[in-house]
């Protein structure tokens, strides 16, 4: 049988704004208890009075506040912004390995080129600077394209090597972007380097947010 405590935790985990307000210590316990009361009643927890819900929230706050202390932004070694990028997603095929090799060679002879190749179980994404776009299109003319994104910019964040073993490392970045309503098109992670891809009109705000995080 689900306890009131567990039901409250489950509800908060499904509602990140409630959980963040509680973790930051800015939520009014009674108001939050009344807000989630209908959700508890749907689970037929008849004994979930407002007082019992408030106590459950207070107990969970103690746990959350300890967790939140670990979710601080690690020292950032540097940040680099790249613009004029294109991303294309394909259905996997054997030929894409050849495309990868060819584009690596092309990128090596183009100054300031950007190239990323990521292959999943079913799909492959290729990100290039626009100076390689025509070559990419020629090499993949017979491939099944799933999506194309143009006019992209990237923010690459270099973190200390030890952060690879840090739980919740990306949480502050995701949280800050979500609260500002900024969507990232793609995320690339390479050991201690993290790259976010944004539509061009979002890049200035995103970079400003990341800079602000480093000063907290």
N, C-alpha and C positions, 0 to 999 in steps of 0.2 A: 504493500500500500504506500502511495506517495505521501510524504510528510509535507507540512506547510513550508518548512524550510527548503526542501528540495524543489517544491513547486515554485516558490518565489525565485530561487536561483535560476531555474529553467526559463521563467518568464523574462527575467532581466537579461539573460544571455541571448534571448531572441529579440530583445529591444535594446540595441547598443546605446542609444541616447539616454535611456533610463540608467543603464549600468555606468556610463561615463559620469553622469551627474552625481550618482551615488559615490563613485570612486573619488571624484574631485571634492567631495564634502559639501556640495552646494545644493543638494536635494533636501527638501523638507520631508521628513519621514512620514508624517501623517498624510500629507498631500499625495506622496508617491504610493502609500498604502491604499488610499482611496482610488487611485488611478488604476492599480492592478487588481483591485478587489473583484471586478466583474470577470476577469480572466481566471481567478482562483475559483469562483463560483461555477464556471463552466466545467471545471475539473471535479465538481461535486465535493469540494472541501468545505462542508458546512460549518466546521469548527474554525474556519479562517476568519476570525474577528479582526477588526482593524488593529486592536492591541497586539494580537498574535502576529499579524503581518508586520507591524512596526518592529517587534522584537526580532523577527527573522531578517528584516532589512539591516538592523543594527549589527547583528552577528555577521552578516555577509559583508558589511562595510569594513569590518576589521580585517577580513581576508583580502578584500579588494585593495585596500589602502597599502597593504604590504606588497601585493603584486605590482601595483602601479609604480612603486618606488623603483622597481627593476626595469621599467619600460622607459628609461631615459635615453636621449639621443647620444650615441657614442661619439667620441672625437672624430671629426671628419678631416681627412688629410687634404683633400681638395675636391672641387667641383668643376666640371667642364660642361659647357653647353655646345651642342652641335645642331645645326639647322639644315634645311633643304634635304630632308630624308623621306624615303618612300618605303612602305612595308607592303609585302605581298604574301598572302597565305595560299598554300597549295595543298592538294591532296597528295599524300605520299606516293612516290614512284621511284623506281630504281635509277632513273635518269637524273634525278636531282643531286645525286652524289657527284656526277660529272659536272653539273652546273656549279656546285660548290667549289670544286677544284678550279674551274675556269674563272669564276668571279674572284677567288683568292688571288690568282695571278693578275687579273685586271686591276684589282684594288692596290696591289703592290706598286704599280707603275703610275697610279693617279695620286697626285698630291692632295692631301686633306680628305682622302676617301674614308667612308665609314661602311663597314660590311659586317653583318651578323647573320649567321645561319643557325637555326634551331629546329631540330627534328623531333617530333613527338611520336606517339604510337600510330596516329592516323594522319597527322598533318605536319607540314613544314612551313615555317615562316622565314622569309629572307628580307633583311632590311639593308638598304644601300643608300648612299648619297645619290642625289639626282644625276650626278655625272656618270653613274653606272646604270641608270634606269633603262636606257635604250638597249644596252647590252643584255641586261636581265630579261627584258621582254623578248629579245631575239632568241636567247637560249631556252626560254620556257614557253615558246609559242604553242607547243603541243601538250603542255601540262594543263591539268584542270585547276583553274584558279578559284579560290573560295572567297577571297576578299582583297581589296586594294585600298591602301590608305596613303594619301599624298599630303604634302604640306605639313610634315611632322618636324618636331624638334625634340632633342634629347637632353636630359640632364644626367650626367654620369657622376656618381658619388663614390669616392674612394675611402674606404674605412680601414681601420687598423686590422691586421691579420687575425688577431685573437678574437675578433667579434664573430668569426665564423661559428664559434661554439656558444654564442649568446642567444638564449631563448627570447622570443619576442622582439628580435632586432629590428624588424621592419614595421612593427606596430606604430611607433610615433609618426612615421612618414605617411602610412595609410590613413591614420586617424586625422592628421592635419589636412590632408587632401580631401577626405570625405566631408569634414566639417565645413570646408570652403566650397564644396560642390564642384570640385575639379576632378575630371576623369582622366586617367592615363590609358593610352591605347595599348601599351605593351610594357612589360617589365622584363629586364634581362639581368640575371644574377651570375656573376663569375667570381667565385671565391670571395674576395674582399671588395669587389667592385659591384655597384648597383646602378643600373641605368633605367630611368623612366622615359617613356616616349609619350609626348603630348601633341595635340593639335597645336599649330603655331599660335593661335589666339590665346592659348592657355599658358604658354611657356613663361611669360614674364611673372604672372601671379604664382606659378608653381615654384619658380626659382626664388622668388621673394619669401615664400613660405619655408623653403628648405634653409635659406639663410637665417631666417628668424629662429628656426629650431636649433641651429648651431649656437645661438647666443643665449639659450635658456639655461 
